Amino acid sequence: MNILKDGDRIHLVDKKSRHYALSLKAGDVFQLSGETIPHDQIIGQPDGTVVTLSTGRRMLALYPTLSEYVLKMPRGAQVLYPKDLGVIIQWADIYPGAHVFEAGTGSGALTMALLRAVGDRGHVVSYEAREDFARTAMKNIERYLGPVPNLTVRQRNAYEGIEEGALDRVILDLPEPWQVVPHAATALRSGGIYLSYVPTIPQVMQTVEALHRTAVFSMIQTFETLLRTWNIEGRSVRPDHRMVAHSGFLTVARKVGPGFGPCAAVESSGEPGLVDEVIE
């Protein structure tokens, strides 16, 4: 059983699914619109317990999932939405033991997703040009994951180069990823995967052009993910009026041997990069 402990970062959740983040500290008091509850009444309780505020309002006290945590953690830079984090892990094929390069670190949301995917046998190297962003990111990461010996954060500008080599994956969340593409072409191992996230099509166009110019990237594809939740209440079944629509475009490419040249992944059955035909 997971027990809520002094020093833990937890969320209190009301019946409207609104989350309120707090760090438990013995002797402190949580306040919300004139209602209070001492932290001591939460510390020692099991994860997911129901707590009662001073006016009788009941809330859930629980450890947040990574998706919930990143939306409420302190931010230095804008974070990637959970819908994009999950897609990045899948399409970049981040696997246990992988050696992954990331730039920039931002507030640490993508870094945490990468760390959980590579596991203890893998390693993540993250470049962040701004010291204040890097400092905020490390606090967020260590608050949620604890000590992370398999993470190296460098205050460096990825546009100027990538120090590491033989990388399995290069993941970029930068305004001008095309400036890093030539460095990624050298730093990635053969068969390695490049992925970048940008909010606009002009940025995508420049990135894809840069990938073509290197002559070592193939299977290039760009897509976006739209997330729409549904309201299910008895016989009232409808999509929610609001959705998390466009947030950014993901461009994925594979580093290959010389002589093959760039090619686009074939679209089939509504799934990018999948082909119906099976060749035996």
C-alpha positions as CSV (number, residue, x, y, z in Angstrom):
1,M,0.0,0.0,0.0
2,N,1.3,3.5,-0.9
3,I,1.1,5.8,2.0
4,L,1.1,9.6,1.7
5,K,4.3,10.8,3.4
6,D,5.8,14.1,4.7
7,G,7.5,15.8,1.8
8,D,5.4,14.1,-1.0
9,R,3.9,16.0,-3.8
10,I,0.2,15.1,-4.0
11,H,-3.0,16.3,-5.5
12,L,-6.3,17.0,-3.9
13,V,-9.2,16.4,-6.3
14,D,-12.7,17.7,-5.9
15,K,-15.9,16.2,-7.4
16,K,-15.6,18.2,-10.5
17,S,-12.2,16.6,-11.1
18,R,-10.3,19.9,-10.4
19,H,-6.8,19.2,-9.2
20,Y,-5.0,21.2,-6.5
21,A,-1.3,20.4,-6.0
22,L,0.5,20.6,-2.7
23,S,3.7,19.3,-1.1
24,L,2.9,17.7,2.3
25,K,4.7,19.2,5.2
26,A,4.0,18.3,8.9
27,G,2.5,21.3,10.7
28,D,1.3,23.1,7.5
29,V,-2.3,23.8,6.6
30,F,-3.9,23.6,3.1
31,Q,-6.3,26.4,2.4
32,L,-8.9,26.6,-0.4
33,S,-11.4,29.4,-0.7
34,G,-11.7,29.7,3.1
35,E,-11.7,26.0,3.7
36,T,-8.7,24.3,5.4
37,I,-7.3,20.9,6.3
38,P,-4.0,20.3,8.3
39,H,-1.4,18.4,6.3
40,D,-1.1,16.1,9.4
41,Q,-4.6,14.8,8.7
42,I,-3.4,13.7,5.2
43,I,0.1,12.4,6.1
44,G,0.0,8.7,6.9
45,Q,-3.2,8.0,4.9
46,P,-3.3,5.6,1.9
47,D,-3.0,6.9,-1.7
48,G,-6.6,7.7,-2.9
49,T,-8.0,8.3,0.5
50,V,-11.0,10.7,1.0
51,V,-10.3,13.7,3.2
52,T,-12.7,16.2,4.7
53,L,-12.0,20.0,4.7
54,S,-13.1,22.3,7.6
55,T,-16.6,23.0,6.1
56,G,-17.3,19.4,5.4
57,R,-16.2,19.4,1.7
58,R,-14.8,16.0,0.7
59,M,-11.8,15.6,-1.6
60,L,-9.5,12.8,-2.8
61,A,-5.9,12.9,-1.7
62,L,-3.7,11.0,-4.2
63,Y,-0.4,10.7,-5.9
64,P,-0.8,12.3,-9.4
65,T,0.0,10.4,-12.5
66,L,2.7,11.8,-14.7
67,S,0.0,13.4,-17.0
68,E,-1.7,15.0,-14.0
69,Y,1.6,16.1,-12.5
70,V,3.0,17.9,-15.6
71,L,-0.2,20.0,-16.0
72,K,0.1,21.3,-12.4
73,M,3.9,21.5,-11.8
74,P,5.8,24.9,-11.8
75,R,6.7,26.0,-15.3
76,G,9.6,27.8,-16.7
77,A,8.6,27.0,-20.3
78,Q,5.4,25.8,-21.8
79,V,5.0,22.0,-21.3
80,L,4.1,19.4,-23.9
81,Y,0.5,18.1,-23.4
82,P,0.1,14.5,-22.2
83,K,-1.5,13.6,-25.6
84,D,1.8,14.5,-27.3
85,L,4.1,13.0,-24.7
86,G,2.5,9.5,-25.2
87,V,2.7,9.8,-29.0
88,I,6.4,10.9,-28.8
89,I,7.3,7.9,-26.7
90,Q,5.6,5.5,-29.1
91,W,6.6,7.0,-32.5
92,A,10.2,7.7,-31.4
93,D,10.2,4.1,-30.1
94,I,11.8,5.0,-26.8
95,Y,12.8,1.6,-25.3
96,P,14.4,0.4,-22.0
97,G,18.1,0.8,-22.2
98,A,18.1,3.5,-25.0
99,H,20.6,6.3,-25.1
100,V,18.4,9.4,-25.8
101,F,19.3,13.0,-26.6
102,E,16.8,15.7,-25.8
103,A,16.8,19.5,-26.4
104,G,15.4,21.7,-24.8
105,T,14.6,20.6,-21.3
106,G,12.0,23.3,-20.7
107,S,10.0,22.5,-17.6
108,G,11.0,18.8,-17.7
109,A,7.7,17.2,-18.8
110,L,9.2,15.4,-21.8
111,T,12.4,14.6,-19.9
112,M,10.3,12.7,-17.3
113,A,8.5,10.7,-19.9
114,L,11.8,9.8,-21.6
115,L,13.4,8.7,-18.3
116,R,10.5,6.4,-17.4
117,A,10.7,4.8,-20.9
118,V,14.4,4.2,-21.0
119,G,14.5,2.8,-17.4
120,D,17.5,2.3,-15.2
121,R,19.6,0.7,-18.0
122,G,19.1,3.7,-20.3
123,H,20.3,7.3,-20.2
124,V,18.9,10.7,-21.2
125,V,21.1,13.7,-22.1
126,S,19.2,16.9,-22.1
127,Y,20.4,20.3,-23.4
128,E,18.8,23.5,-22.1
129,A,20.2,26.9,-23.1
130,R,18.6,28.8,-20.2
131,E,19.8,28.2,-16.7
132,D,16.5,29.2,-15.0
133,F,14.6,26.7,-17.2
134,A,17.1,24.0,-16.4
135,R,16.9,24.7,-12.6
136,T,13.1,24.6,-12.7
137,A,13.1,21.4,-14.7
138,M,15.4,19.6,-12.3
139,K,13.2,20.5,-9.3
140,N,10.2,19.2,-11.1
141,I,11.9,16.0,-12.2
142,E,13.4,15.2,-8.8
143,R,10.2,16.1,-7.0
144,Y,8.3,13.5,-9.0
145,L,10.9,10.8,-9.8
146,G,13.4,11.3,-7.0
147,P,17.2,11.1,-7.7
148,V,17.8,10.4,-11.4
149,P,21.4,9.2,-11.9
150,N,20.6,8.3,-15.5
151,L,19.9,11.9,-16.5
152,T,22.5,14.4,-17.6
153,V,21.4,18.0,-18.0
154,R,23.8,20.4,-19.8
155,Q,23.4,24.1,-20.1
156,R,24.2,24.2,-23.8
157,N,22.7,25.4,-27.0
158,A,21.9,22.5,-29.2
159,Y,22.1,24.7,-32.3
160,E,25.8,24.8,-31.8
161,G,26.3,21.1,-31.8
162,I,25.7,17.8,-30.0
163,E,28.7,16.6,-27.9
164,E,27.4,13.0,-27.6
165,G,27.6,10.3,-30.2
166,A,26.2,6.9,-31.1
167,L,22.8,8.1,-29.9
168,D,19.8,5.8,-30.3
169,R,17.3,8.7,-30.4
170,V,17.3,12.5,-30.9
171,I,14.2,14.3,-29.6
172,L,13.8,18.1,-30.1
173,D,11.4,20.6,-28.7
174,L,13.0,23.7,-30.1
175,P,11.8,26.7,-32.1
176,E,14.3,26.0,-34.9
177,P,15.0,22.2,-35.0
178,W,16.3,22.4,-38.6
179,Q,19.5,24.0,-37.1
180,V,20.1,20.8,-35.1
181,V,19.4,18.4,-38.0
182,P,23.0,18.4,-39.3
183,H,24.3,17.7,-35.8
184,A,21.7,14.9,-35.4
185,A,22.8,13.3,-38.6
186,T,26.3,12.9,-37.1
187,A,25.3,12.1,-33.5
188,L,22.7,9.4,-34.3
189,R,23.7,5.8,-34.9
190,S,22.6,4.1,-38.2
191,G,19.0,3.1,-37.8
192,G,18.5,5.7,-35.1
193,I,15.3,7.9,-34.9
194,Y,14.9,11.6,-35.1
195,L,11.8,13.4,-33.8
196,S,11.0,17.1,-33.4
197,Y,8.0,19.0,-32.2
198,V,7.0,22.4,-33.5
199,P,3.7,24.3,-33.5
200,T,3.5,25.6,-37.1
201,I,3.7,24.3,-40.6
202,P,6.4,26.8,-41.8
203,Q,8.7,25.3,-39.1
204,V,7.8,21.8,-40.3
205,M,8.7,22.7,-43.9
206,Q,12.1,24.0,-42.9
207,T,12.8,21.0,-40.7
208,V,11.8,18.5,-43.5
209,E,14.0,20.4,-46.0
210,A,16.9,20.2,-43.6
211,L,16.3,16.4,-43.2
212,H,16.4,16.0,-47.0
213,R,19.6,18.0,-47.4
214,T,21.5,15.7,-45.1
215,A,20.9,12.7,-47.4
216,V,21.0,10.3,-44.5
217,F,17.4,10.5,-43.3
218,S,14.6,8.5,-44.7
219,M,11.0,7.4,-43.9
220,I,10.2,11.1,-43.1
221,Q,6.6,11.8,-41.9
222,T,4.8,14.6,-40.1
223,F,1.5,14.4,-38.2
224,E,-0.5,15.8,-35.3
225,T,-2.7,14.3,-32.6
226,L,-6.2,15.6,-31.7
227,L,-7.8,14.5,-28.4
228,R,-11.5,14.6,-27.9
229,T,-13.1,13.3,-24.6
230,W,-16.7,12.1,-24.3
231,N,-19.4,12.7,-21.7
232,I,-21.1,9.4,-20.7
233,E,-24.0,9.9,-18.2
234,G,-26.7,7.2,-18.5
235,R,-28.3,7.6,-21.9
236,S,-26.8,11.0,-22.4
237,V,-23.8,10.2,-24.6
238,R,-22.1,13.0,-26.5
239,P,-18.6,14.3,-27.3
240,D,-17.5,17.1,-24.9
241,H,-17.9,20.6,-26.3
242,R,-14.2,21.4,-25.9
243,M,-11.2,19.3,-27.0
244,V,-7.5,19.5,-27.0
245,A,-7.1,20.0,-30.7
246,H,-3.9,21.3,-32.4
247,S,-0.9,21.7,-30.1
248,G,1.9,20.9,-32.4
249,F,3.3,18.9,-35.3
250,L,5.6,15.9,-34.9
251,T,8.1,15.1,-37.6
252,V,9.8,11.7,-37.4
253,A,12.7,10.3,-39.6
254,R,15.1,7.4,-39.6
255,K,18.8,7.6,-40.1
256,V,19.8,5.1,-42.8
257,G,22.9,4.0,-44.7
258,P,24.1,6.0,-47.8
259,G,22.7,5.4,-51.2
260,F,19.0,4.9,-50.3
261,G,18.0,8.6,-50.2
262,P,15.0,10.2,-48.5
263,C,11.6,8.8,-48.8
264,A,8.2,9.5,-47.2
265,A,6.5,6.8,-45.2
266,V,3.5,5.3,-47.1
267,E,0.1,6.1,-45.6
268,S,-2.4,3.2,-45.5
269,S,-5.6,2.5,-43.6
270,G,-5.5,5.8,-41.9
271,E,-2.3,5.0,-40.1
272,P,0.8,7.0,-41.1
273,G,3.7,4.9,-42.2
274,L,1.8,1.6,-42.3
275,V,1.4,-0.5,-45.4
276,D,-1.3,-3.1,-46.0
277,E,0.8,-5.3,-48.3
278,V,2.8,-8.1,-46.7
279,I,5.8,-9.4,-48.7
280,E,6.9,-12.9,-47.9
